[in-house]
Amino acid sequence: MQYTKYFSGVIRNHGSLNFSSDQLKLIMNLIHLEGKLEGVKSIQSRFKGMDPKNRYDLMINSIDDQIKSLTMDLLPGDLMKKWQLESN
């Protein structure tokens, strides 16, 4: 949940920093996807040994791919720097 923790900390320490509506939408999508990913991983670990071995791997990979697509595979700080450069 690296994006959720990063942007939560930024907003907690500095306020909203005047994110554009597209940036806020992206942050909300990332928070949703990271929560969904944690939920699937939690279910996977809870039922380990009961379900087929790779049952949740396809879902996990799909969510990971969505996150990478939204972030262009940038770390949270790098993504925010990119936004700052775009706004100048």
Beta strands, then each sheet from edge to edge (+ up, - down):
end
